[in-house]
Amino acid sequence: METKSRTLELTVLSAEDLRINNRNLKKNAFAVVSIDPFNHRMTKTDAQGGGYPTWNEKFVMDLPARERFIILEVKCRTSSGDRRVGSAKVPVSEFIGGYAPDNCLQFLSFRMWDATGQRNGIINFSVRVKGPEREYLPAAPPAAAAGMRKFQIDGTKNFGGVVTGIPVLSVTR
């Protein structure tokens, strides 16, 4: 059985409270999104955001069915090279297979950790998962569809499709 990959639309929005050696980050932060060693993307450098950089960059990536995590890293560009500020290992189960259907935009924030295991900021991102193309069976066989009632919408009798709904929990006090 062949498993297909899904398309992941991930927008790296911003980060909060970034530090290096317990001091606020001054400038030149960028983010890296990695699904595997061969599938990663990098944002532009935010030269002015300091410890609260913003990027708002969207990436479209293939998410193989076997992958269980994506890694979001924030790095700082220095004269001696790129320095890792913090990273978050995000389980794919956070946005696949739960209550949100495919193609639903979700906003997430994750705690980041530095190389020594200390908390170091939060990364904010949005994600939308588009599943592989599927073949759907018709909702009703053609004989039953011929007897379906057509309803009027906007004065025309052209609506005869199937309507699906998603249950919504309502709590009253």
LUMRO-787393 format. One record per atom (N, C-alpha, C): residue in three letters; atom name; z, y, x. Coordinates in nm, 3 decimals. Last residue first. Example, Ala and Ser with C-alpha at 12.3 -4.5 7.8 and 13.67 -1.06 7.14 Angstrom:
REM LUMRO-787393
SITE   residu   atome         Z         Y         X
SITE      ser       N     0.708    -0.225     1.285
SITE      ser      CA     0.714    -0.106     1.367
SITE      ser       C     0.787     0.003     1.290
SITE      ala       N     0.780    -0.569     1.319
SITE      ala      CA     0.780    -0.450     1.230
SITE      ala       C     0.780    -0.330     1.320
//
This chain:
REM LUMRO-787393
SITE   residu   atome         Z         Y         X
SITE      arg       N     3.077     2.806    -2.453
SITE      arg      CA     3.225     2.804    -2.448
SITE      arg       C     3.280     2.860    -2.575
SITE      thr       N     2.801     2.600    -2.373
SITE      thr      CA     2.860     2.709    -2.450
SITE      thr       C     3.011     2.695    -2.445
SITE      val       N     2.530     2.517    -2.180
SITE      val      CA     2.676     2.506    -2.188
SITE      val       C     2.727     2.626    -2.266
SITE      ser       N     2.247     2.329    -2.167
SITE      ser      CA     2.304     2.451    -2.223
SITE      ser       C     2.453     2.430    -2.240
SITE      leu       N     1.994     2.209    -1.965
SITE      leu      CA     2.135     2.196    -2.001
SITE      leu       C     2.185     2.329    -2.052
SITE      val       N     1.675     2.127    -2.070
SITE      val      CA     1.758     2.227    -2.004
SITE      val       C     1.898     2.215    -2.055
SITE      pro       N     1.402     1.906    -2.024
SITE      pro      CA     1.530     1.937    -2.087
SITE      pro       C     1.610     2.036    -2.003
SITE      ile       N     1.074     2.007    -2.040
SITE      ile      CA     1.178     1.969    -1.946
SITE      ile       C     1.312     2.003    -2.010
SITE      gly       N     0.790     1.881    -2.219
SITE      gly      CA     0.899     1.976    -2.196
SITE      gly       C     0.997     1.920    -2.097
SITE      thr       N     0.441     1.878    -2.299
SITE      thr      CA     0.560     1.815    -2.242
SITE      thr       C     0.665     1.920    -2.219
SITE      val       N     0.188     1.832    -2.529
SITE      val      CA     0.284     1.927    -2.473
SITE      val       C     0.403     1.849    -2.421
SITE      val       N    -0.151     1.759    -2.537
SITE      val      CA    -0.016     1.706    -2.537
SITE      val       C     0.074     1.808    -2.469
SITE      gly       N    -0.397     1.939    -2.736
SITE      gly      CA    -0.345     1.869    -2.619
SITE      gly       C    -0.203     1.820    -2.639
SITE      gly       N    -0.535     2.090    -2.907
SITE      gly      CA    -0.506     1.955    -2.952
SITE      gly       C    -0.447     1.872    -2.840
SITE      phe       N    -0.648     2.388    -3.001
SITE      phe      CA    -0.537     2.329    -2.927
SITE      phe       C    -0.508     2.192    -2.984
SITE      asn       N    -0.833     2.525    -3.146
SITE      asn      CA    -0.881     2.456    -3.027
SITE      asn       C    -0.768     2.392    -2.948
SITE      lys       N    -0.873     2.701    -3.371
SITE      lys      CA    -0.825     2.563    -3.383
SITE      lys       C    -0.871     2.483    -3.264
SITE      thr       N    -0.753     3.038    -3.353
SITE      thr      CA    -0.855     2.937    -3.330
SITE      thr       C    -0.793     2.799    -3.341
SITE      gly       N    -0.549     3.224    -3.379
SITE      gly      CA    -0.653     3.220    -3.481
SITE      gly       C    -0.761     3.117    -3.458
SITE      asp       N    -0.367     3.174    -3.173
SITE      asp      CA    -0.452     3.293    -3.167
SITE      asp       C    -0.570     3.285    -3.263
SITE      ile       N    -0.373     2.846    -3.263
SITE      ile      CA    -0.314     2.939    -3.167
SITE      ile       C    -0.413     3.053    -3.153
SITE      gln       N    -0.325     2.585    -3.483
SITE      gln      CA    -0.385     2.717    -3.463
SITE      gln       C    -0.304     2.797    -3.364
SITE      phe       N    -0.368     2.242    -3.390
SITE      phe      CA    -0.285     2.353    -3.434
SITE      phe       C    -0.356     2.484    -3.405
SITE      lys       N    -0.489     1.937    -3.503
SITE      lys      CA    -0.516     2.053    -3.420
SITE      lys       C    -0.437     2.169    -3.478
SITE      arg       N    -0.366     1.608    -3.496
SITE      arg      CA    -0.380     1.735    -3.566
SITE      arg       C    -0.407     1.845    -3.466
SITE      met       N    -0.546     1.313    -3.408
SITE      met      CA    -0.446     1.414    -3.376
SITE      met       C    -0.473     1.541    -3.454
SITE      gly       N    -0.734     1.115    -3.438
SITE      gly      CA    -0.657     1.151    -3.556
SITE      gly       C    -0.552     1.257    -3.529
SITE      ala       N    -0.835     1.082    -3.185
SITE      ala      CA    -0.926     1.132    -3.287
SITE      ala       C    -0.850     1.176    -3.412
SITE      ala       N    -0.633     0.964    -3.044
SITE      ala      CA    -0.656     1.106    -3.021
SITE      ala       C    -0.747     1.164    -3.127
SITE      ala       N    -0.657     0.698    -3.114
SITE      ala      CA    -0.542     0.773    -3.165
SITE      ala       C    -0.564     0.923    -3.149
SITE      ala       N    -0.892     0.639    -2.973
SITE      ala      CA    -0.887     0.618    -3.118
SITE      ala       C    -0.772     0.698    -3.179
SITE      pro       N    -0.828     0.695    -2.700
SITE      pro      CA    -0.925     0.778    -2.772
SITE      pro       C    -0.919     0.759    -2.924
SITE      pro       N    -0.468     0.678    -2.647
SITE      pro      CA    -0.602     0.619    -2.643
SITE      pro       C    -0.698     0.701    -2.728
SITE      ala       N    -0.290     0.945    -2.492
SITE      ala      CA    -0.313     0.861    -2.609
SITE      ala       C    -0.452     0.798    -2.596
SITE      ala       N    -0.282     1.049    -2.236
SITE      ala      CA    -0.159     1.041    -2.313
SITE      ala       C    -0.174     0.949    -2.434
SITE      pro       N    -0.457     0.877    -1.974
SITE      pro      CA    -0.455     0.968    -2.088
SITE      pro       C    -0.330     0.944    -2.171
SITE      leu       N    -0.300     0.854    -1.653
SITE      leu      CA    -0.360     0.788    -1.769
SITE      leu       C    -0.360     0.887    -1.884
SITE      tyr       N    -0.379     1.018    -1.352
SITE      tyr      CA    -0.295     1.009    -1.469
SITE      tyr       C    -0.371     0.938    -1.581
SITE      glu       N    -0.376     0.979    -1.015
SITE      glu      CA    -0.459     0.956    -1.133
SITE      glu       C    -0.365     0.935    -1.250
SITE      arg       N    -0.282     1.238    -0.789
SITE      arg      CA    -0.255     1.115    -0.862
SITE      arg       C    -0.353     1.103    -0.977
SITE      glu       N    -0.254     1.379    -0.471
SITE      glu      CA    -0.331     1.371    -0.597
SITE      glu       C    -0.306     1.236    -0.661
SITE      pro       N     0.081     1.427    -0.353
SITE      pro      CA    -0.055     1.377    -0.338
SITE      pro       C    -0.123     1.371    -0.474
SITE      gly       N     0.263     1.735    -0.432
SITE      gly      CA     0.247     1.593    -0.410
SITE      gly       C     0.103     1.552    -0.391
SITE      lys       N     0.394     2.009    -0.282
SITE      lys      CA     0.282     1.966    -0.365
SITE      lys       C     0.254     1.821    -0.331
SITE      val       N     0.685     2.190    -0.277
SITE      val      CA     0.623     2.064    -0.238
SITE      val       C     0.513     2.032    -0.336
SITE      arg       N     0.812     2.481    -0.139
SITE      arg      CA     0.740     2.425    -0.255
SITE      arg       C     0.670     2.301    -0.204
SITE      val       N     1.081     2.684    -0.036
SITE      val      CA     0.998     2.566    -0.015
SITE      val       C     0.935     2.525    -0.149
SITE      ser       N     1.223     2.951     0.155
SITE      ser      CA     1.180     2.894     0.028
SITE      ser       C     1.086     2.778     0.057
SITE      phe       N     1.520     3.035     0.342
SITE      phe      CA     1.380     2.999     0.331
SITE      phe       C     1.350     2.952     0.189
SITE      asn       N     1.751     3.151     0.577
SITE      asn      CA     1.707     3.155     0.438
SITE      asn       C     1.558     3.125     0.432
SITE      ile       N     2.014     3.046     0.785
SITE      ile      CA     1.870     3.071     0.772
SITE      ile       C     1.832     3.057     0.624
SITE      ile       N     2.302     3.179     0.938
SITE      ile      CA     2.244     3.113     0.822
SITE      ile       C     2.095     3.145     0.821
SITE      gly       N     2.526     3.145     1.225
SITE      gly      CA     2.436     3.208     1.131
SITE      gly       C     2.385     3.118     1.021
SITE      asn       N     2.654     2.915     1.380
SITE      asn      CA     2.584     3.034     1.429
SITE      asn       C     2.481     3.080     1.328
SITE      arg       N     2.922     2.705     1.468
SITE      arg      CA     2.845     2.771     1.362
SITE      arg       C     2.779     2.895     1.420
SITE      gln       N     2.883     2.494     1.757
SITE      gln      CA     2.952     2.601     1.683
SITE      gln       C     2.861     2.658     1.575
SITE      gly       N     2.757     2.320     1.926
SITE      gly      CA     2.812     2.267     1.801
SITE      gly       C     2.890     2.368     1.720
SITE      thr       N     2.628     2.424     2.139
SITE      thr      CA     2.763     2.372     2.164
SITE      thr       C     2.827     2.315     2.039
SITE      ala       N     2.390     2.523     2.038
SITE      ala      CA     2.383     2.406     2.126
SITE      ala       C     2.521     2.345     2.153
SITE      asp       N     2.474     2.616     1.694
SITE      asp      CA     2.420     2.641     1.828
SITE      asp       C     2.428     2.514     1.912
SITE      trp       N     2.361     2.580     1.360
SITE      trp      CA     2.457     2.543     1.464
SITE      trp       C     2.394     2.569     1.600
SITE      met       N     2.337     2.727     1.033
SITE      met      CA     2.279     2.687     1.161
SITE      met       C     2.392     2.663     1.261
SITE      arg       N     2.329     2.654     0.688
SITE      arg      CA     2.410     2.692     0.804
SITE      arg       C     2.339     2.643     0.930
SITE      phe       N     2.067     2.753     0.469
SITE      phe      CA     2.137     2.649     0.544
SITE      phe       C     2.212     2.709     0.662
SITE      ser       N     1.935     2.814     0.154
SITE      ser      CA     2.001     2.874     0.270
SITE      ser       C     2.081     2.764     0.339
SITE      leu       N     1.641     2.819    -0.053
SITE      leu      CA     1.752     2.749     0.011
SITE      leu       C     1.807     2.831     0.127
SITE      phe       N     1.457     2.819    -0.346
SITE      phe      CA     1.511     2.903    -0.239
SITE      phe       C     1.636     2.836    -0.185
SITE      gln       N     1.163     2.661    -0.462
SITE      gln      CA     1.308     2.656    -0.446
SITE      gln       C     1.349     2.745    -0.329
SITE      leu       N     0.905     2.613    -0.691
SITE      leu      CA     0.953     2.694    -0.580
SITE      leu       C     1.105     2.692    -0.578
SITE      cys       N     0.745     2.313    -0.762
SITE      cys      CA     0.849     2.405    -0.808
SITE      cys       C     0.902     2.480    -0.686
SITE      asn       N     0.576     2.104    -0.705
SITE      asn      CA     0.517     2.235    -0.724
SITE      asn       C     0.616     2.338    -0.779
SITE      asp       N     0.763     1.841    -0.860
SITE      asp      CA     0.666     1.888    -0.761
SITE      asp       C     0.614     2.025    -0.803
SITE      pro       N     1.085     1.934    -1.008
SITE      pro      CA     0.958     1.862    -1.002
SITE      pro       C     0.871     1.915    -0.889
SITE      ala       N     1.424     1.899    -0.926
SITE      ala      CA     1.309     1.990    -0.926
SITE      ala       C     1.179     1.910    -0.918
SITE      tyr       N     1.615     1.707    -0.895
SITE      tyr      CA     1.589     1.756    -1.030
SITE      tyr       C     1.467     1.846    -1.037
SITE      gly       N     1.479     1.515    -0.635
SITE      gly      CA     1.595     1.556    -0.711
SITE      gly       C     1.555     1.598    -0.851
SITE      gly       N     1.256     1.464    -0.482
SITE      gly      CA     1.323     1.352    -0.546
SITE      gly       C     1.447     1.389    -0.624
SITE      ile       N     1.297     1.719    -0.245
SITE      ile      CA     1.209     1.614    -0.299
SITE      ile       C     1.297     1.508    -0.365
SITE      phe       N     1.485     1.889    -0.138
SITE      phe      CA     1.380     1.948    -0.220
SITE      phe       C     1.277     1.848    -0.271
SITE      glu       N     1.672     1.733    -0.011
SITE      glu      CA     1.718     1.858    -0.073
SITE      glu       C     1.612     1.917    -0.166
SITE      ser       N     1.545     1.529     0.120
SITE      ser      CA     1.598     1.499    -0.013
SITE      ser       C     1.653     1.624    -0.083
SITE      val       N     1.502     1.620     0.371
SITE      val      CA     1.391     1.634     0.277
SITE      val       C     1.439     1.608     0.135
SITE      pro       N     1.769     1.795     0.522
SITE      pro      CA     1.719     1.670     0.465
SITE      pro       C     1.608     1.697     0.364
SITE      val       N     1.744     2.000     0.798
SITE      val      CA     1.740     2.002     0.652
SITE      val       C     1.688     1.868     0.600
SITE      lys       N     1.922     2.119     1.048
SITE      lys      CA     1.848     1.996     1.017
SITE      lys       C     1.856     1.977     0.866
SITE      ala       N     1.904     2.423     1.214
SITE      ala      CA     1.950     2.354     1.094
SITE      ala       C     1.860     2.234     1.071
SITE      ser       N     2.014     2.609     1.503
SITE      ser      CA     1.919     2.523     1.431
SITE      ser       C     1.987     2.460     1.311
SITE      gly       N     2.017     2.897     1.723
SITE      gly      CA     2.077     2.802     1.630
SITE      gly       C     1.971     2.720     1.562
SITE      val       N     1.903     2.994     1.964
SITE      val      CA     2.019     3.061     1.904
SITE      val       C     2.091     2.965     1.810
SITE      arg       N     1.751     2.915     2.265
SITE      arg      CA     1.785     2.866     2.131
SITE      arg       C     1.912     2.934     2.082
SITE      arg       N     1.536     3.132     2.433
SITE      arg      CA     1.670     3.077     2.428
SITE      arg       C     1.701     3.037     2.283
SITE      asp       N     1.254     3.155     2.642
SITE      asp      CA     1.306     3.146     2.505
SITE      asp       C     1.440     3.075     2.505
SITE      gly       N     1.286     3.357     2.945
SITE      gly      CA     1.229     3.251     2.861
SITE      gly       C     1.292     3.252     2.722
SITE      ser       N     1.388     3.571     3.076
SITE      ser      CA     1.393     3.443     3.147
SITE      ser       C     1.340     3.326     3.063
SITE      ser       N     1.367     3.774     2.894
SITE      ser      CA     1.285     3.784     3.014
SITE      ser       C     1.283     3.652     3.092
SITE      thr       N     1.362     3.612     2.568
SITE      thr      CA     1.423     3.692     2.674
SITE      thr       C     1.330     3.696     2.795
SITE      arg       N     1.361     3.552     2.233
SITE      arg      CA     1.272     3.567     2.347
SITE      arg       C     1.339     3.661     2.447
SITE      cys       N     1.548     3.317     2.063
SITE      cys      CA     1.542     3.456     2.107
SITE      cys       C     1.457     3.462     2.232
SITE      lys       N     1.516     3.114     1.769
SITE      lys      CA     1.520     3.134     1.913
SITE      lys       C     1.510     3.282     1.942
SITE      val       N     1.610     2.894     1.521
SITE      val      CA     1.591     3.035     1.555
SITE      val       C     1.610     3.046     1.705
SITE      glu       N     1.467     2.618     1.349
SITE      glu      CA     1.536     2.673     1.465
SITE      glu       C     1.511     2.821     1.475
SITE      leu       N     1.472     2.359     1.129
SITE      leu      CA     1.448     2.502     1.138
SITE      leu       C     1.532     2.555     1.253
SITE      ile       N     1.332     2.049     1.069
SITE      ile      CA     1.424     2.124     1.154
SITE      ile       C     1.378     2.270     1.158
SITE      ile       N     1.345     1.808     0.811
SITE      ile      CA     1.270     1.913     0.880
SITE      ile       C     1.374     1.993     0.958
SITE      phe       N     1.368     1.453     0.754
SITE      phe      CA     1.427     1.583     0.785
SITE      phe       C     1.320     1.680     0.832
SITE      arg       N     1.220     1.228     0.700
SITE      arg      CA     1.345     1.244     0.627
SITE      arg       C     1.409     1.381     0.648
SITE      glu       N     0.890     1.101     0.668
SITE      glu      CA     0.981     1.200     0.725
SITE      glu       C     1.103     1.221     0.637
SITE      arg       N     0.712     0.936     0.536
SITE      arg      CA     0.820     0.873     0.613
SITE      arg       C     0.923     0.973     0.666
SITE      ala       N     0.515     1.092     0.423
SITE      ala      CA     0.611     1.027     0.334
SITE      ala       C     0.730     0.969     0.410
SITE      pro       N     0.457     1.402     0.598
SITE      pro      CA     0.436     1.258     0.580
SITE      pro       C     0.547     1.196     0.496
SITE      leu       N     0.356     1.697     0.505
SITE      leu      CA     0.485     1.630     0.514
SITE      leu       C     0.463     1.482     0.489
SITE      asp       N     0.160     1.951     0.644
SITE      asp      CA     0.163     1.818     0.586
SITE      asp       C     0.300     1.757     0.610
SITE      met       N     0.213     2.299     0.559
SITE      met      CA     0.218     2.187     0.653
SITE      met       C     0.211     2.056     0.577
SITE      val       N     0.191     2.635     0.563
SITE      val      CA     0.149     2.520     0.485
SITE      val       C     0.135     2.404     0.583
SITE      phe       N     0.417     2.906     0.575
SITE      phe      CA     0.347     2.801     0.648
SITE      phe       C     0.311     2.689     0.550
SITE      lys       N     0.481     3.252     0.563
SITE      lys      CA     0.456     3.129     0.490
SITE      lys       C     0.374     3.033     0.576
SITE      glu       N     0.736     3.477     0.649
SITE      glu      CA     0.610     3.412     0.687
SITE      glu       C     0.598     3.276     0.621
SITE      asn       N     0.958     3.656     0.661
SITE      asn      CA     0.879     3.639     0.539
SITE      asn       C     0.740     3.583     0.571
SITE      trp       N     1.144     3.768     0.850
SITE      trp      CA     1.009     3.727     0.887
SITE      trp       C     0.917     3.722     0.766
SITE      thr       N     1.424     3.942     0.981
SITE      thr      CA     1.345     3.903     0.864
SITE      thr       C     1.203     3.870     0.911
SITE      pro       N     1.750     3.913     1.140
SITE      pro      CA     1.603     3.927     1.142
SITE      pro       C     1.540     3.886     1.009
SITE      tyr       N     2.021     4.006     1.218
SITE      tyr      CA     1.976     3.985     1.080
SITE      tyr       C     1.824     4.000     1.072
SITE      gly       N     2.077     4.073     1.476
SITE      gly      CA     2.144     3.955     1.423
SITE      gly       C     2.104     3.921     1.280
SITE      gly       N     1.767     4.237     1.508
SITE      gly      CA     1.895     4.202     1.570
SITE      gly       C     1.950     4.073     1.515
SITE      gly       N     1.525     4.340     1.413
SITE      gly      CA     1.625     4.289     1.318
SITE      gly       C     1.759     4.256     1.377
SITE      gln       N     1.321     4.415     1.587
SITE      gln      CA     1.421     4.514     1.550
SITE      gln       C     1.535     4.460     1.464
SITE      ala       N     1.132     4.221     1.640
SITE      ala      CA     1.182     4.299     1.753
SITE      ala       C     1.297     4.391     1.716
SITE      asp       N     1.069     3.911     1.554
SITE      asp      CA     1.124     4.030     1.490
SITE      asp       C     1.194     4.110     1.600
SITE      thr       N     0.774     3.737     1.631
SITE      thr      CA     0.902     3.786     1.679
SITE      thr       C     0.943     3.910     1.601
SITE      lys       N     0.635     3.513     1.387
SITE      lys      CA     0.624     3.623     1.481
SITE      lys       C     0.764     3.667     1.522
SITE      thr       N     0.715     3.159     1.375
SITE      thr      CA     0.697     3.292     1.317
SITE      thr       C     0.669     3.393     1.428
SITE      met       N     0.549     2.848     1.422
SITE      met      CA     0.639     2.950     1.475
SITE      met       C     0.609     3.085     1.410
SITE      arg       N     0.545     2.497     1.344
SITE      arg      CA     0.490     2.632     1.332
SITE      arg       C     0.596     2.732     1.378
SITE      his       N     0.451     2.152     1.408
SITE      his      CA     0.548     2.261     1.403
SITE      his       C     0.475     2.396     1.396
SITE      asn       N     0.390     1.852     1.476
SITE      asn      CA     0.368     1.930     1.354
SITE      asn       C     0.476     2.037     1.344
SITE      phe       N     0.466     1.691     1.679
SITE      phe      CA     0.327     1.734     1.678
SITE      phe       C     0.294     1.826     1.561
SITE      pro       N     0.735     1.623     1.639
SITE      pro      CA     0.697     1.693     1.763
SITE      pro       C     0.553     1.747     1.764
SITE      asp       N     0.776     1.715     1.290
SITE      asp      CA     0.779     1.616     1.397
SITE      asp       C     0.731     1.687     1.523
SITE      ile       N     0.841     1.953     1.171
SITE      ile      CA     0.849     1.831     1.091
SITE      ile       C     0.853     1.711     1.185
SITE      ser       N     0.985     2.264     1.237
SITE      ser      CA     0.933     2.138     1.294
SITE      ser       C     0.950     2.025     1.194
SITE      val       N     0.962     2.604     1.273
SITE      val      CA     0.975     2.498     1.173
SITE      val       C     0.910     2.374     1.229
SITE      val       N     1.124     2.865     1.432
SITE      val      CA     1.033     2.752     1.451
SITE      val       C     1.065     2.648     1.344
SITE      ala       N     1.152     3.222     1.451
SITE      ala      CA     1.190     3.093     1.394
SITE      ala       C     1.081     2.990     1.419
SITE      phe       N     1.283     3.478     1.670
SITE      phe      CA     1.173     3.413     1.597
SITE      phe       C     1.220     3.277     1.551
SITE      ala       N     1.407     3.790     1.788
SITE      ala      CA     1.432     3.659     1.729
SITE      ala       C     1.305     3.608     1.660
SITE      asn       N     1.430     4.045     1.923
SITE      asn      CA     1.332     3.943     1.963
SITE      asn       C     1.363     3.802     1.913
SITE      lys       N     1.775     4.162     1.966
SITE      lys      CA     1.636     4.171     1.920
SITE      lys       C     1.557     4.047     1.961
SITE      lys       N     2.062     4.102     1.975
SITE      lys      CA     2.007     4.239     1.979
SITE      lys       C     1.866     4.248     1.921
SITE      leu       N     2.319     3.923     1.817
SITE      leu      CA     2.186     3.918     1.876
SITE      leu       C     2.124     4.057     1.868
SITE      asn       N     2.660     3.988     1.885
SITE      asn      CA     2.545     3.997     1.794
SITE      asn       C     2.415     3.993     1.873
SITE      arg       N     2.837     3.745     2.073
SITE      arg      CA     2.791     3.883     2.058
SITE      arg       C     2.671     3.882     1.964
SITE      asn       N     2.904     3.484     2.140
SITE      asn      CA     2.991     3.559     2.049
SITE      asn       C     2.958     3.707     2.039
SITE      asn       N     2.667     3.397     2.274
SITE      asn      CA     2.794     3.418     2.347
SITE      asn       C     2.890     3.508     2.269
SITE      ile       N     2.480     3.532     2.023
SITE      ile      CA     2.468     3.462     2.150
SITE      ile       C     2.592     3.498     2.230
SITE      arg       N     2.429     3.511     1.666
SITE      arg      CA     2.504     3.552     1.784
SITE      arg       C     2.465     3.470     1.906
SITE      leu       N     2.343     3.618     1.340
SITE      leu      CA     2.307     3.544     1.461
SITE      leu       C     2.381     3.600     1.581
SITE      asp       N     2.365     3.687     1.057
SITE      asp      CA     2.481     3.673     1.146
SITE      asp       C     2.452     3.587     1.270
SITE      glu       N     2.082     3.531     0.908
SITE      glu      CA     2.198     3.619     0.898
SITE      glu       C     2.300     3.584     1.005
SITE      ala       N     1.726     3.542     0.854
SITE      ala      CA     1.845     3.478     0.906
SITE      ala       C     1.958     3.581     0.903
SITE      ser       N     1.446     3.487     0.626
SITE      ser      CA     1.533     3.566     0.712
SITE      ser       C     1.644     3.480     0.769
SITE      leu       N     1.217     3.317     0.538
SITE      leu      CA     1.247     3.450     0.489
SITE      leu       C     1.327     3.534     0.589
SITE      val       N     0.961     3.109     0.570
SITE      val      CA     1.082     3.146     0.643
SITE      val       C     1.109     3.292     0.609
SITE      thr       N     0.830     2.905     0.337
SITE      thr      CA     0.832     3.045     0.376
SITE      thr       C     0.965     3.073     0.443
SITE      leu       N     0.630     2.624     0.308
SITE      leu      CA     0.761     2.672     0.347
SITE      leu       C     0.750     2.817     0.394
SITE      glu       N     0.482     2.385     0.142
SITE      glu      CA     0.465     2.529     0.160
SITE      glu       C     0.603     2.586     0.186
SITE      leu       N     0.361     2.074     0.216
SITE      leu      CA     0.484     2.153     0.212
SITE      leu       C     0.448     2.299     0.237
SITE      thr       N     0.202     1.808     0.067
SITE      thr      CA     0.184     1.938     0.129
SITE      thr       C     0.310     2.018     0.107
SITE      arg       N     0.252     1.466     0.158
SITE      arg      CA     0.259     1.576     0.063
SITE      arg       C     0.235     1.704     0.139
SITE      ser       N     0.065     1.171     0.238
SITE      ser      CA     0.156     1.280     0.271
SITE      ser       C     0.151     1.384     0.160
SITE      lys       N     0.070     0.844     0.092
SITE      lys      CA     0.004     0.969     0.125
SITE      lys       C     0.107     1.074     0.160
SITE      thr       N     0.064     0.506     0.176
SITE      thr      CA     0.144     0.619     0.131
SITE      thr       C     0.078     0.746     0.180
SITE      glu       N    -0.090     0.213     0.065
SITE      glu      CA    -0.104     0.334     0.146
SITE      glu       C    -0.017     0.446     0.089
SITE      met       N     0.000    -0.117     0.083
SITE      met      CA     0.000     0.000     0.000
SITE      met       C     0.000     0.124     0.088
//
